[in-house]
Amino acid sequence: MVEFALLDASVGDTPVRRNFRRELPGDVTVFEVSEGELPSEPDRFSLDGAIISGSQCSTYDDQPWIADTENWARVAHDAGIPMLGICWGHQLLAEALGGRVADMGELELGYRTIRRVGASQLFNGVSRTFTAFETHTDAVVELPEDARVTARNDTGIQGFQFGRTYGVQFHPEYDMEAARWVIEGKDIPEEDRRAVLETVTEDSHAAAAQARLVFENFRRVAAGERGCRIGPVTPDQ
């Protein structure tokens, strides 16, 4: 069985754990990085891969746990540990490896159309154009050297790959409950909120099903690296 570390960067009571435990086909050990919990040092990391979640924070916020998570990710990348960043996690991985994240000056919220760019194992089985749920005001505006774009939309970079490190700006883990939860929590005019909530339908959720293939594809990447990790991990489940 493939085993993952989930670096939960959310703050407070969120659906992050429920979402990822549902979508990840394997055992998940959770680390509340926003509370200062991190996996073992990468040279002693015994799980098969790491996923970094979204967050209400920005990667450039001056908080010690963000810097610590970024440092861990940088060393893990150098050690060849497969990593997948979602939304904030995507931004953090890009920034940790030499890219740049900036405020977009707008909110991208709801189901959006995304275009694949080139080939990436992470997007095996995903159509060239697909639908996924988005919620962010920051974006990766500059990739690390030697990283390549794997997905885009009209707002910019939606995915990248750098060796065994992958990032996606969208949320493939969101079900309809999570989509409604995040929309309800946004500080936006009520008319705008209602309009976005009306788009959260069974049809929209079904249209976004292909985006969830990134989890199975990442599992395959991680499974290919099994047996390469030695030593203990210090979990908090």
N, C-alpha and C positions, 0 to 999 in steps of 0.2 A: 504493500500500500504506500502511495506517495504521501509524504508528510510535509506540511507547509508551516512556516511561521507567518502569522498575520500581524503586521505592525499597525495597530489601530491608532490612528492619529486624530480621531474624532474627540470632541470635548463634551462631556456630559452624557445624557441618556440619548443614544442614537440607535438606529437599526443596523449599524455596521456589522456587528458580529452575526446577527441573524442572516443578513444578506449573504455574507461570504461563506458561512457554514452551509448554507443551502446550495450555493453554486460550485464550491470547490469539491471535486471528487476525491476526497482523501481526508486524512486527519489534519486538524488545524489547531495549532498552539498559538494563543493570543498573547500579545505583549502590548500593554497600554503605554505607547511611547509618549503620549501627552502627559502621562503621570511619571515619566522618567524610566519606564521599564524597557529594556532592550534585550535582544537575544545575546547568547554568548558571543565572544569575539569571533569574527569570521573564520579564523584558523582553527577554532574548536567547534564550529557550527555543524551539527549532525543531522539537521533536517534537509529536505531535498530542494527547497526553494523558499523565497520570501515574497510576500505581497504587502505593499504599502497602500493603505486606504486613503480616502479623501479626508478632509478636515475643514472646520470652519475658519481656521487660521490661514495666513499667507506664509509662504516659505521664507519671505524676507522679514517676517516679524522677529523682533529681538527677544527670543525666548530660548533659554538654555536647552530645553528638550528638542527643539528644532535643529539646533546646531549639532547636538549629540546624535540625532537620527541621521542627519546628513553625513556626519563623519562615519557612522557605522555603514551606511550605504556605499560610501566611497571605497572603504576597505573591502566590503563584500563584493563589489564589482571587480576590484582588482584580483580578488581570490577566485573569481569565476562562478560565484554562487548565482543561480538563476533568480532574477528579480522581476516583478511586475508591479508597476506603479499605476494607481487609478486616480485620476483627477489631481488632487494635491500631491499624491504619491508620484504621479507622472512628472509634475513640476519639480518636486524635491529631487528626484533622480537626475533630471536634466541639470538642475542647478549644482548638485553635488559633483557632477562630472565635468563641469566647466561651462554649462549653458547659462542662459539668463531668463528670468521670469519677471513679468511686469504686469501692472494693473491694465486691464483692457479698456477701462473707462466705460464699460457697459456690462450688463448681466446677460449671459446666455443661459436660458432656462427653458426646459421642455424637450420634446422629441425633435431631433434635428437630423438632417441628411449629411452623411459623411462619405468622403471618397477615399478609397484605398490608393496608395501611391507605391508603385513597384511591388516587389514580392517580399513577404515576411511570413515565417512559419506561424506567427501569432494569429494571422488572418486566414489560415487555411480553411477553405469552405465558406468564407464570407464573400458575398457579392462585391463587385467593384464599387458599387454605391449601396450604402446600407443606412439603417436608422438606429439611433441610440439616444438615450436620455442624457441631457447636459444640465449642469448647474455650476457655474463658475464666473468669477469676475477677473481672475488672473489667468495668464496664459504664458506658455513657453514662447519666447520671441526670438531666441537664439539657441541653437542646439550645441551640445559639446562637439569638439572637433572629432571627426571620424564617425559620429552618429549620423543616422540617416532618417529622413521622414518616411513614415509608413502610412500615414493617413492625414487628410486635411479636410477642412470645410471653409466656408466663407469668412470665418473669424480667424483662421490660421491653422497652426499645427495641432493635429488631433492624435497623433501617434508617432513614436520613434523607436528605433532599435539601435543598441550599441553593444555588440557582442551578445551575451546572454541577458542583457538588461533591456527591458521593454517598458514603455509607458503608453498609456492611453488617457486622453483628456476626458472622455465620456465615461458614463457609469454603466457598464454591462451588468452589474449586480443588482440594479434597481428593479424591484417589482412595483406593481401599481400602488401598494401601500406606502412604500418608501418614496415614490414620486410625489404622492399627495402630501406626505409628511414634510418633505423639503419645501414644496411650494407654499404650504401653509405657514412655514416659518420665515419666509422671505419678507423683508421690509420693502414692500412695493405697494402701489395703489391697489385698492380692493378690486377695482374694475379689471386691472391687469391680472391679478391673482385668479379671479373667476375665469378669465379667458384661458389662462394656461391650464387650470384645473379641468376645464371642459375638454382639453385634448388628451387627458389621461383616461383612455378607454381600452377595452379589451382588444380592439383592432390595433391601436397604437402599440400596446404592449406586445402583441403578436408580431407586429412589424419589426420590433426591436430584438426579436428572438435570436437572429443571426449574430448579434453583437456578443451574446453570451458564449459563443464558440471560442472566444479568446481564452476562457478558463480551461477548457479541455485541451486546447492547443498548448497553453502554458504547462499544463500537467504533463503533456508529452515531452516538452523541453526538459522539465525537471526530472522526469523519469529516466531520461537519457543520461542524466548526470548521477544517477543513484550509485551508491557504492564508493563515491569519491570523497565523502565527508566522514571524518572520524572525530571521536571525542564527544563529550557530553554537551547538552544544551540545558539552560536553566529556565524552564517555563513557568508561566503563571496563567493557568487555564481558567 
